[in-house]
Amino acid sequence: MTGADASARFVREAHHQVRDLLVARPRRYWCDFLLTMLVAYAAFALYISAPDWSLSQAGGLVVCGLAMFRAVVFTHELAHRRGRAFASFAVCWNVLCGIPFLMPSFLYGDHKGHHSSDVYGTWSDPEYIMHTPTWRWRIAAFLLLPAVYPVLAVVRFVVLTPLALTSRSVDRLVWTCASSLYVMNESYRREYDREASARSRWLQELACCAWGWAIALLVVAGRIDWATIEKTYLVFLFWIVVNQVRTLVAHRYANGTDTPISYVDQLLDTNTFPYGRVLPELWAPVGLRYHALHHLLPTLPYHSMRLAHERLMAKLPAGSPYHRTIKRGLWSALMATLLNRERPAAPRLAESPERQARRRGAG
C-alpha cells in the first residue's frame, strides 16, 4: 500500500468515527456569537469610561480583548460553512464585527488554500511560515507585526478602497497584495478571481471605507478624542498579540521546501491542545485548540470538536497520527517553535501536474 493510500484510509477511518458530528447547528452559532459581541461591547464601554490605570480599566481591556478575539475567530468558521443557513449569520457577523473591526469576511476567502494538500506548507500557502535559514528572523518579524496591524487595517480601507475604485489595474494590485486577512508568508499573492468582483466583496469594501472615514472625520471634528483612539488601539493590539502566539503554536512549520506533503503529514505538522478547560478556550477559542482535528476534518463544526476529539482518542489505535499531534500546553509548544526543536520536515508527495505547470509558469 502506498503512502497516499494509507493516508486516505486513515482519513476515511477518522471520518467514519465522527460522521454524526459533522452537521453544524446554526442556533449554536447565533447564540454564541451574539453573547460574545454583547460581552465585547459592554467591556469596551467599561474600558473606555473607567479611570486610567484602574483595576476596572484593566479588567475591561482584558475581557473586551478576549471577547473581540473570540468574535473575530468566527470568520474562520464562516470560511468553512456553506448554504443558506449561514448566509444571514455571515451578514450579521459582518455588521456587528467584521465591518466595525475593519476585518470583513471577504478578506478570509482565500483560507481554503491553506487546507489543500497541493498548497499547504509551500510558498503558495498564505498561513504558513516556511522553515528556511532565515527562520528565526521571520519569526521575530511575525511577533512584531501586531504593532502595525491596526494601522494597516485603517490604511487598507480608508486609502486603498477609494484607489481601487479608480481603475481595474489598481484594484488588481489591492486585491492580490492587500486583501488577505492573515498572511504569514510574505511571498503570497491572492489570485484575482471571481471573488474580487463579487457584489458581496464590494458591499463589505464600501461599508468599511465609509466606517473608516466616519471615524476619521469624527476625530478631526473633535467628537472622538485621541485618548479614545489610543485605548482602542491597545485593546486591538492585545488580542492580536494573543492570536500571533496562538498561530505560532498551531503548527510545527517543519516543511522547509516548496513541495506539498500528504494529508497525514499535514496533520502531523499541526498541534492539538486538549488539556485544560478555561485557558485554552481563551487563547484558542472557537475550536482552534483542536487545530489538528480541524485539518483532518475541515468541515467539522467547532461545537463538535471536543466530543470528536475524545472519540478519536478512544477509537483510533494508540500511536495513530492523531495521537501524535497532542501537546501538553501553550508554553512548551511555543518554546519548541522558538528554539527550533520540532521534528524534520515530513516526507514529500510527488508534485501534481497542475502544480508543476504553475511552477514552470512562475519561473
C-alpha positions as CSV (number, residue, x, y, z in Angstrom):
1,M,0.0,0.0,0.0
2,T,1.4,3.4,-0.9
3,G,1.7,6.3,1.5
4,A,-1.2,8.1,-0.3
5,D,-3.4,5.0,0.1
6,A,-2.5,4.8,3.8
7,S,-3.3,8.5,4.2
8,A,-6.7,8.2,2.5
9,R,-7.5,5.1,4.6
10,F,-6.7,6.9,7.9
11,V,-8.8,10.0,6.9
12,R,-11.7,7.7,6.0
13,E,-11.5,5.9,9.3
14,A,-11.5,9.2,11.2
15,H,-14.4,10.5,9.2
16,H,-16.3,7.2,9.9
17,Q,-15.9,7.6,13.7
18,V,-17.3,11.2,13.8
19,R,-19.6,11.5,10.8
20,D,-22.6,12.0,13.0
21,L,-20.9,15.2,14.4
22,L,-20.4,16.9,11.0
23,V,-23.7,18.7,11.0
24,A,-23.4,22.3,12.1
25,R,-26.1,23.8,14.4
26,P,-26.8,27.4,13.3
27,R,-28.6,28.2,16.6
28,R,-25.4,27.5,18.5
29,Y,-23.5,29.9,16.3
30,W,-26.1,32.6,16.7
31,C,-26.3,32.4,20.5
32,D,-22.5,32.1,21.0
33,F,-21.6,34.9,18.7
34,L,-24.3,37.4,19.9
35,L,-23.5,36.7,23.5
36,T,-19.8,37.2,22.7
37,M,-20.5,40.6,21.0
38,L,-22.6,41.7,23.9
39,V,-19.7,41.0,26.3
40,A,-17.2,42.6,23.9
41,Y,-19.1,45.9,23.5
42,A,-20.1,46.1,27.2
43,A,-16.5,45.5,28.3
44,F,-15.3,48.1,25.7
45,A,-17.7,50.7,27.2
46,L,-16.3,49.9,30.7
47,Y,-12.7,50.1,29.5
48,I,-13.2,53.4,27.7
49,S,-15.1,55.1,30.6
50,A,-13.0,53.7,33.5
51,P,-10.4,55.8,35.3
52,D,-7.0,55.5,33.8
53,W,-4.7,52.8,35.4
54,S,-7.6,51.5,37.5
55,L,-8.5,47.8,38.0
56,S,-11.8,48.3,36.2
57,Q,-9.9,49.7,33.2
58,A,-7.5,46.7,33.2
59,G,-10.3,44.2,33.6
60,G,-12.3,45.9,30.8
61,L,-9.3,45.7,28.5
62,V,-8.7,42.0,29.1
63,V,-12.3,41.0,28.9
64,C,-13.0,43.1,25.8
65,G,-9.9,41.9,24.1
66,L,-10.6,38.3,24.6
67,A,-14.3,38.7,23.6
68,M,-13.2,40.6,20.4
69,F,-10.8,37.8,19.7
70,R,-13.4,35.1,20.0
71,A,-15.9,37.1,17.9
72,V,-13.3,37.6,15.1
73,V,-12.4,33.9,15.0
74,F,-15.9,33.2,13.8
75,T,-14.7,34.3,10.4
76,H,-12.7,31.1,10.3
77,E,-15.9,29.1,10.8
78,L,-17.6,31.2,8.0
79,A,-14.8,30.2,5.6
80,H,-15.8,26.6,6.0
81,R,-19.6,26.9,6.2
82,R,-21.8,26.9,3.2
83,G,-25.6,27.1,2.4
84,R,-28.5,29.4,3.2
85,A,-28.5,28.5,6.9
86,F,-25.3,30.6,7.3
87,A,-25.9,33.3,4.8
88,S,-27.8,35.5,7.3
89,F,-25.3,34.7,10.0
90,A,-22.5,35.9,7.7
91,V,-24.4,39.2,7.2
92,C,-24.8,39.6,11.0
93,W,-21.2,38.8,11.6
94,N,-20.1,41.5,9.2
95,V,-22.5,44.1,10.5
96,L,-21.6,43.6,14.2
97,C,-17.9,42.5,13.9
98,G,-16.3,42.4,10.5
99,I,-17.1,45.9,9.4
100,P,-16.7,47.8,12.7
101,F,-13.3,46.0,13.2
102,L,-12.3,46.6,9.6
103,M,-12.0,42.8,9.1
104,P,-14.8,41.9,6.7
105,S,-15.3,38.2,5.8
106,F,-14.2,38.6,2.2
107,L,-10.6,39.1,3.5
108,Y,-10.6,35.4,4.6
109,G,-12.0,34.0,1.4
110,D,-8.6,32.5,0.5
111,H,-8.3,30.5,3.7
112,K,-9.4,27.3,1.9
113,G,-6.0,27.2,0.1
114,H,-4.3,26.5,3.5
115,H,-6.1,23.1,3.6
116,S,-5.1,22.0,0.1
117,S,-2.6,19.2,0.0
118,D,-1.2,20.8,-3.1
119,V,-0.7,24.2,-1.2
120,Y,-0.2,23.5,2.5
121,G,3.3,24.2,3.7
122,T,4.5,25.7,0.5
123,W,5.2,29.3,-0.7
124,S,1.6,29.2,-2.1
125,D,0.2,28.8,1.5
126,P,-0.8,32.2,2.9
127,E,-0.8,30.9,6.5
128,Y,2.5,29.1,6.8
129,I,6.0,30.2,7.8
130,M,8.4,28.2,5.7
131,H,11.3,26.6,7.6
132,T,14.1,28.4,5.8
133,P,17.6,29.5,7.0
134,T,16.1,32.9,8.0
135,W,13.5,31.1,10.2
136,R,14.3,33.0,13.4
137,W,14.3,36.4,11.8
138,R,11.0,35.7,10.2
139,I,9.5,34.5,13.5
140,A,10.8,37.7,15.2
141,A,9.2,39.9,12.4
142,F,5.9,37.9,12.8
143,L,5.8,38.6,16.5
144,L,6.4,42.4,16.0
145,L,3.7,42.8,13.3
146,P,0.8,43.3,15.7
147,A,2.1,46.8,16.4
148,V,1.2,47.9,12.9
149,Y,-1.8,45.7,12.1
150,P,-4.5,48.1,13.4
151,V,-2.9,50.9,11.4
152,L,-2.7,48.8,8.2
153,A,-6.4,48.0,8.5
154,V,-7.3,51.7,8.6
155,V,-5.0,52.4,5.6
156,R,-6.4,49.4,3.7
157,F,-10.0,50.7,3.7
158,V,-9.6,54.5,4.1
159,V,-7.0,54.9,1.5
160,L,-6.8,51.8,-0.7
161,T,-10.5,51.2,-1.2
162,P,-11.0,54.6,-2.9
163,L,-7.9,54.0,-5.1
164,A,-9.2,50.5,-6.0
165,L,-12.4,52.2,-7.4
166,T,-10.3,54.3,-9.8
167,S,-9.2,51.5,-12.2
168,R,-9.1,47.8,-12.7
169,S,-5.3,47.6,-12.6
170,V,-5.2,49.4,-9.2
171,D,-7.9,47.1,-7.9
172,R,-6.0,44.1,-9.1
173,L,-2.9,45.3,-7.1
174,V,-5.0,46.0,-4.0
175,W,-6.7,42.6,-4.2
176,T,-3.6,40.5,-4.8
177,C,-1.4,42.3,-2.3
178,A,-3.7,43.8,0.4
179,S,-6.9,41.7,0.6
180,S,-5.9,38.7,2.8
181,L,-6.8,38.8,6.4
182,Y,-3.9,36.8,7.7
183,V,-0.7,36.4,5.7
184,M,2.3,34.8,7.3
185,N,4.0,34.2,4.0
186,E,5.5,37.4,2.5
187,S,5.6,35.9,-1.0
188,Y,1.9,35.1,-1.1
189,R,-0.3,36.9,-3.6
190,R,-4.0,36.3,-3.7
191,E,-5.4,35.2,-7.0
192,Y,-7.6,37.7,-8.8
193,D,-10.6,35.5,-9.3
194,R,-14.4,35.9,-9.3
195,E,-14.5,36.8,-5.6
196,A,-12.6,40.0,-6.5
197,S,-15.6,41.3,-8.5
198,A,-18.4,39.7,-6.3
199,R,-21.2,42.0,-5.1
200,S,-20.7,40.9,-1.5
201,R,-17.0,41.9,-1.6
202,W,-17.8,45.5,-2.8
203,L,-20.6,45.9,-0.3
204,Q,-18.2,45.0,2.5
205,E,-15.5,47.1,1.0
206,L,-17.6,50.2,0.7
207,A,-19.1,49.7,4.2
208,C,-15.6,49.5,5.7
209,C,-14.5,52.5,3.8
210,A,-17.5,54.6,4.9
211,W,-17.0,53.5,8.5
212,G,-13.3,54.3,8.5
213,W,-13.9,57.8,7.0
214,A,-16.7,58.4,9.5
215,I,-14.3,57.7,12.4
216,A,-11.6,59.9,10.8
217,L,-14.0,62.8,10.4
218,L,-15.2,62.5,14.0
219,V,-11.6,62.6,15.2
220,V,-10.9,65.7,13.1
221,A,-14.0,67.4,14.3
222,G,-13.0,66.6,17.9
223,R,-16.1,64.4,18.6
224,I,-13.7,61.5,19.3
225,D,-10.6,62.3,21.3
226,W,-7.2,60.8,20.7
227,A,-7.2,59.2,24.1
228,T,-10.1,57.0,22.9
229,I,-8.2,56.1,19.7
230,E,-5.2,55.2,21.7
231,K,-7.2,53.0,24.0
232,T,-8.9,51.3,21.1
233,Y,-5.5,50.7,19.5
234,L,-4.3,49.0,22.7
235,V,-7.3,46.6,23.0
236,F,-6.8,45.5,19.4
237,L,-3.1,45.2,20.0
238,F,-3.8,42.9,23.0
239,W,-5.9,40.3,21.2
240,I,-3.8,40.4,18.0
241,V,-0.7,39.6,20.1
242,V,-2.6,36.7,21.6
243,N,-3.6,35.5,18.2
244,Q,0.0,35.8,16.9
245,V,1.2,33.5,19.7
246,R,-1.7,31.1,19.1
247,T,-0.8,30.9,15.4
248,L,2.8,30.1,16.2
249,V,1.8,27.0,18.1
250,A,-1.0,25.9,15.8
251,H,1.6,24.3,13.5
252,R,5.1,22.9,13.8
253,Y,6.2,24.6,10.5
254,A,8.5,21.7,9.7
255,N,8.3,22.0,5.9
256,G,11.3,23.9,4.5
257,T,10.9,23.1,0.8
258,D,8.3,24.3,-1.7
259,T,6.8,20.8,-2.2
260,P,3.5,19.5,-0.9
261,I,3.0,16.9,1.8
262,S,0.4,14.3,2.4
263,Y,-2.8,14.9,4.5
264,V,-1.3,12.7,7.3
265,D,1.9,14.6,7.3
266,Q,-0.1,17.8,7.2
267,L,-1.8,16.5,10.3
268,L,1.5,15.7,12.0
269,D,2.6,19.3,11.3
270,T,-0.3,20.6,13.4
271,N,-1.0,20.6,17.1
272,T,-3.8,19.7,19.5
273,F,-4.2,21.2,23.0
274,P,-6.8,19.0,24.8
275,Y,-5.7,19.7,28.4
276,G,-7.4,22.4,30.5
277,R,-10.9,23.8,30.5
278,V,-10.7,27.6,30.6
279,L,-7.3,28.9,29.5
280,P,-7.2,27.1,26.1
281,E,-10.7,28.4,25.3
282,L,-9.4,32.0,25.9
283,W,-6.2,31.8,23.7
284,A,-7.5,29.3,21.2
285,P,-11.3,29.9,21.0
286,V,-14.0,28.5,18.7
287,G,-12.3,25.1,18.3
288,L,-8.8,26.4,17.5
289,R,-7.3,24.4,20.3
290,Y,-8.2,21.3,18.2
291,H,-6.3,22.6,15.2
292,A,-5.0,19.2,14.1
293,L,-8.6,17.9,14.1
294,H,-9.7,20.8,12.0
295,H,-7.0,20.0,9.4
296,L,-8.1,16.3,9.5
297,L,-11.8,17.2,9.1
298,P,-12.1,20.9,8.0
299,T,-15.9,20.8,7.8
300,L,-16.3,19.6,11.4
301,P,-18.2,22.5,13.3
302,Y,-16.4,24.0,16.3
303,H,-19.1,22.9,18.7
304,S,-18.5,19.2,18.0
305,M,-14.7,19.3,18.2
306,R,-14.3,18.3,21.9
307,L,-16.6,15.3,21.5
308,A,-15.0,14.3,18.2
309,H,-11.5,14.6,19.8
310,E,-12.5,12.4,22.7
311,R,-14.0,9.8,20.3
312,L,-10.9,9.7,18.1
313,M,-8.6,9.3,21.0
314,A,-10.6,6.4,22.2
315,K,-11.4,4.7,18.9
316,L,-8.2,5.2,16.9
317,P,-5.2,2.9,17.6
318,A,-2.7,4.1,20.2
319,G,0.1,5.8,18.4
320,S,-2.0,6.9,15.4
321,P,-1.1,10.1,13.6
322,Y,-3.8,11.9,15.5
323,H,-2.5,10.8,18.9
324,R,0.9,12.2,17.9
325,T,-0.5,15.7,17.5
326,I,-1.1,16.1,21.2
327,K,0.7,18.9,23.1
328,R,0.8,19.5,26.8
329,G,0.3,23.2,26.8
330,L,1.0,26.6,25.1
331,W,4.3,27.3,26.7
332,S,6.1,24.1,25.8
333,A,4.8,24.3,22.2
334,L,5.9,27.9,21.9
335,M,9.4,27.1,23.2
336,A,9.7,24.2,20.8
337,T,8.9,26.6,17.9
338,L,11.1,29.4,19.1
339,L,14.0,27.1,19.8
340,N,13.6,25.2,16.6
341,R,13.1,21.8,18.4
342,E,10.4,20.4,16.1
343,R,10.9,17.3,14.0
344,P,12.5,17.5,10.5
345,A,10.2,18.1,7.5
346,A,7.9,15.2,6.7
347,P,8.3,13.1,3.5
348,R,7.1,14.9,0.4
349,L,4.4,14.0,-2.1
350,A,5.1,14.0,-5.8
351,E,4.0,17.3,-7.3
352,S,0.8,17.3,-9.3
353,P,0.9,18.2,-13.0
354,E,-1.0,21.4,-12.2
355,R,1.5,22.5,-9.6
356,Q,4.4,21.7,-11.9
357,A,2.8,23.8,-14.6
358,R,2.4,26.7,-12.2
359,R,6.0,26.5,-11.1
360,R,7.2,26.5,-14.7
361,G,5.0,29.5,-15.4
362,A,6.3,31.3,-12.4
363,G,9.8,30.7,-13.5
